[in-house]
Amino acid sequence: MPLPTFRCPVCRNALTLDVVFAHDGVRDAILHLVNAHPEAGRLLRPLLAYVGLFAPVKTEMRYERVAAILGELVPMVHAGTVRDTHGQVWPAPMDYWRQALEEMVARRDTGGLKLPLKSHGYLTAIVAGLSNKTAASAERRTEAQRAGHAGAGTAPARMQPVTIAEPAPRSAIPENVRQDMLRAAGSRRAETIGDTE
């Protein structure tokens, strides 16, 4: 009696349990998925949908190709960084990868991608863009704090009560200093009057 078959939603291949557990390409693909990240559950669905973007239009995707794509992608996710087209390295936490994968699938659904994909270049550009936006936002906040804009400080700093120092009491001017000031003001007045004559 043959084992039941089902179709892979990513590569559209018919699978049986013996293929899933015995085929090297399938096994390697599953291992890459499992090891993608400790929180791979949040990443798994968009990752599988992304791999499907590489599937040929008229033929089935080979298991080895699925494993190869994941073998390229998983190390980038593990690294936690991504290099943009200018060579700059950006932080790339798992949440950026998830957002980028979801955006790629959304673009597929709206017809915004030429399929099948040939590389991960567009995905890495989206991840770098997310990181760049975050860095720019942090820089704006830092500059606002430096400029002293209201509400730009840290929350604990804004909650501290403001104390206004009492002005120092004025003391009387000593008489000798006062006489010197009056003489200097009188001589300046006399000079001014002499200049106008």
C-alpha positions as CSV (number, residue, x, y, z in Angstrom):
1,M,0.0,0.0,0.0
2,P,1.6,3.3,-1.0
3,L,2.1,6.1,1.5
4,P,-0.3,9.1,1.2
5,T,1.1,12.1,-0.8
6,F,0.6,15.8,-0.4
7,R,1.8,18.8,-2.4
8,C,4.4,21.2,-1.1
9,P,3.0,24.7,-0.9
10,V,6.4,26.2,-1.8
11,C,7.8,24.0,-4.6
12,R,4.6,22.3,-5.7
13,N,6.2,18.9,-5.6
14,A,4.2,15.8,-4.6
15,L,5.6,14.5,-1.4
16,T,5.3,11.2,0.5
17,L,6.5,10.5,4.0
18,D,9.3,8.3,2.7
19,V,10.5,11.2,0.5
20,V,10.3,13.7,3.4
21,F,12.4,11.6,5.7
22,A,14.7,9.9,3.2
23,H,15.5,12.5,0.5
24,D,18.7,14.4,1.2
25,G,17.4,17.7,-0.3
26,V,14.2,17.6,1.7
27,R,16.1,16.7,4.9
28,D,18.6,19.5,4.3
29,A,15.8,22.0,3.6
30,I,14.0,21.1,6.8
31,L,17.2,21.3,8.8
32,H,17.9,24.8,7.5
33,L,14.3,25.8,8.4
34,V,14.5,24.4,11.9
35,N,17.9,26.0,12.5
36,A,17.1,29.4,11.0
37,H,16.6,31.1,14.3
38,P,15.6,30.3,17.9
39,E,12.3,32.1,17.2
40,A,11.9,30.5,13.8
41,G,8.2,30.0,14.3
42,R,7.6,33.7,13.5
43,L,9.9,33.4,10.5
44,L,9.0,30.0,9.1
45,R,5.8,30.9,7.2
46,P,7.2,34.0,5.4
47,L,10.5,32.1,4.8
48,L,8.7,29.3,3.1
49,A,6.6,31.7,1.0
50,Y,9.9,33.5,0.0
51,V,11.5,30.3,-1.1
52,G,8.5,29.8,-3.4
53,L,9.4,33.0,-5.2
54,F,12.4,31.1,-6.7
55,A,10.2,28.3,-8.1
56,P,10.2,27.9,-11.9
57,V,6.9,28.9,-13.5
58,K,6.3,25.8,-15.5
59,T,8.2,23.0,-13.7
60,E,8.6,21.8,-10.1
61,M,11.3,23.1,-7.9
62,R,13.9,20.5,-7.1
63,Y,14.4,19.7,-3.4
64,E,18.1,20.4,-3.7
65,R,17.3,23.9,-5.0
66,V,15.1,24.6,-1.9
67,A,17.9,23.4,0.3
68,A,20.4,25.6,-1.6
69,I,18.3,28.7,-1.3
70,L,17.8,28.1,2.4
71,G,21.5,27.3,2.8
72,E,22.3,30.8,1.4
73,L,19.6,32.6,3.4
74,V,19.9,31.1,6.8
75,P,23.5,32.1,7.4
76,M,22.6,35.7,6.6
77,V,19.8,35.6,9.2
78,H,22.2,34.1,11.7
79,A,24.8,36.8,11.1
80,G,22.4,39.5,12.2
81,T,23.9,41.9,9.7
82,V,23.4,42.7,6.0
83,R,25.6,44.5,3.5
84,D,23.9,47.0,1.2
85,T,24.9,47.7,-2.5
86,H,27.3,50.3,-1.3
87,G,29.2,47.9,0.9
88,Q,27.9,49.3,4.2
89,V,27.0,46.7,6.9
90,W,23.7,47.2,8.7
91,P,22.3,45.5,11.7
92,A,19.6,42.9,10.7
93,P,17.7,41.5,13.6
94,M,15.3,38.6,13.0
95,D,12.3,41.0,13.0
96,Y,13.7,42.9,10.0
97,W,14.1,39.6,8.1
98,R,10.5,38.7,8.8
99,Q,9.2,42.1,7.7
100,A,11.3,41.9,4.5
101,L,10.1,38.4,3.7
102,E,6.5,39.4,4.2
103,E,7.0,42.5,2.0
104,M,8.5,40.3,-0.8
105,V,5.5,38.0,-0.7
106,A,3.1,41.0,-0.7
107,R,4.9,42.4,-3.7
108,R,4.5,39.1,-5.4
109,D,0.8,39.2,-4.7
110,T,0.5,42.7,-6.2
111,G,2.5,41.7,-9.3
112,G,5.5,43.8,-8.3
113,L,8.1,41.1,-8.7
114,K,9.6,39.5,-11.8
115,L,9.5,35.8,-11.0
116,P,11.2,33.5,-10.5
117,L,13.8,35.3,-8.4
118,K,17.4,34.7,-9.2
119,S,19.1,36.1,-6.1
120,H,18.5,37.5,-2.6
121,G,19.6,41.1,-3.6
122,Y,16.1,42.6,-3.4
123,L,15.5,41.0,0.0
124,T,18.8,42.2,1.5
125,A,18.1,45.7,0.1
126,I,14.7,45.8,2.0
127,V,16.5,44.6,5.2
128,A,19.2,47.2,4.8
129,G,16.5,49.9,4.2
130,L,14.6,48.9,7.4
131,S,17.9,49.2,9.3
132,N,18.7,52.5,7.7
133,K,15.3,53.9,8.6
134,T,15.7,52.9,12.2
135,A,19.2,54.4,12.4
136,A,17.9,57.7,10.8
137,S,15.1,57.8,13.3
138,A,17.5,57.3,16.2
139,E,19.8,60.0,14.8
140,R,16.8,62.5,14.6
141,R,16.0,61.8,18.2
142,T,19.6,62.3,19.3
143,E,19.8,65.5,17.4
144,A,16.5,66.7,18.9
145,Q,17.8,65.9,22.4
146,R,21.0,67.8,21.7
147,A,19.0,70.8,20.4
148,G,17.0,70.7,23.7
149,H,13.6,70.2,22.0
150,A,10.8,69.6,24.5
151,G,9.9,65.9,25.0
152,A,13.1,64.7,23.3
153,G,14.8,63.6,26.6
154,T,14.4,60.2,28.2
155,A,11.2,59.5,30.0
156,P,12.7,59.5,33.5
157,A,14.5,62.8,32.8
158,R,11.2,64.4,31.7
159,M,9.5,63.2,34.9
160,Q,12.0,64.8,37.3
161,P,10.7,67.9,39.0
162,V,12.4,71.1,37.9
163,T,13.9,73.2,40.6
164,I,14.4,76.9,40.0
165,A,17.3,78.4,41.9
166,E,16.4,81.5,44.0
167,P,18.3,84.6,42.9
168,A,21.1,85.6,45.3
169,P,20.1,88.5,47.5
170,R,21.6,91.8,46.4
171,S,24.1,93.5,48.7
172,A,24.7,97.2,48.9
173,I,27.5,98.6,46.8
174,P,30.3,99.8,49.1
175,E,30.5,103.6,49.3
176,N,34.0,103.9,47.8
177,V,33.0,101.8,44.7
178,R,29.9,103.8,44.4
179,Q,31.8,107.1,44.4
180,D,34.3,105.7,41.8
181,M,31.4,104.8,39.6
182,L,29.8,108.3,39.9
183,R,33.1,110.0,39.1
184,A,33.6,107.7,36.0
185,A,30.1,108.4,34.8
186,G,30.6,112.2,35.4
187,S,33.9,112.3,33.5
188,R,32.3,110.4,30.6
189,R,29.5,112.9,30.5
190,A,31.9,115.8,30.5
191,E,33.8,114.2,27.7
192,T,30.6,113.7,25.7
193,I,29.6,117.4,26.3
194,G,33.0,118.6,25.3
195,D,32.9,116.6,22.1
196,T,29.6,118.1,21.0
197,E,30.8,121.8,21.4
